[in-house]
Amino acid sequence: MVCLPDVQTEFDFNKRYPSWLKLVQLQVIHRHGPRTPLSYHLSHLYPFSWKLCSTEGPSYRGVKVVISGDEKQLNDTIIPTDGIPGNCLLGQLTDHGKAVMTKLGSFLKSTYFDGLGFQVAAHEIHLRSTNLPRTIQSLSSLLIGLFPRNESSISADKLPVLIRDEYLEDMYGSIECQKYHSILAQHAERFARENAASISNLHKSIPSIFHAPNLYGQKPSMYEIFDILFSRREHNLPLPKEVDNKIMDQLEQLTTNEFFTLFNESKEATRLAVGRFLREIDANLYRKDRKLCIYSAHDSTIAPLLGAFSVAMGPKSPPFAAYCTLELFETVDTASVVFRVSQAIYSSKLPRRV
């Protein structure tokens, strides 16, 4: 087997997929689409009033999931009931997020089904999601773009999505692994020590943001600030006047260093984060009944996965809808196997042919 890393976001289709290669399996691991923030911080600047989540379109409706062996049909829509202004919950996939994931599904269709003639039957598709609404919704939306209702014989809403109990989930580090969380804590301490000056300067640059407590008297962490501002920017909502592109770049660089560069530096951290998941991916490589595998996950999945394949992530954390493809080919003449890891970090546009 030959492993070919490929991290281009612009590519010559014929060079990337020469005629002597035949795609025999595709595994796609993606982060969920754009969502609302995970916390209530900065309410003095932005009351939490996100009116970006309609109950129409792909949500839980029609998604067939298998949770710990029990098959269920989810026909619920997600409607806020706890008094949050607007029509979104914390951490909820927005309508924009659904559209982004559908667009990603359309891109995968045009590349693999239309461009390479890759064909799969419904029983050859393996779908997994973590047990969170935003990842289930993201996968549902992606499938609509991948299998359009009027163009495909495969019904996207009839495909089962496998979901595991949180304690059995392998697409991120185990919540029960003390060694893993000890490594994360040690890295956080080293990060704070080594970046103290940069963090202090950032605090001084935007004191109204860093020092403002929320409704519960808690001050926001750097990640919580970046998460809120990044979500707002993704949805074309205004940012504080003191937050310019330079501040956003600094926030993103520090957040990336705090949470994700560890996986390019520590093999042990990477192994504990996604080692179990890599065993699953490897096992699927040898299954003829799984020609297409799609895993709906998180930035905490994408970052260590790229670290495991020695693909440098760069200065930015995995954005919404970031994805990684694992392509298994056979050579037409010799029937030998070629395996390629392709990283595409999606921001405002998908990779394009040149």
Summary of the structure (lengths in Angstrom):
residues: 354
radius of gyration: 20.8
end to end distance: 28.5
largest distance: 67.0
contacts: 1113
relative contact order: 0.21
helix: 40%
strand: 19%
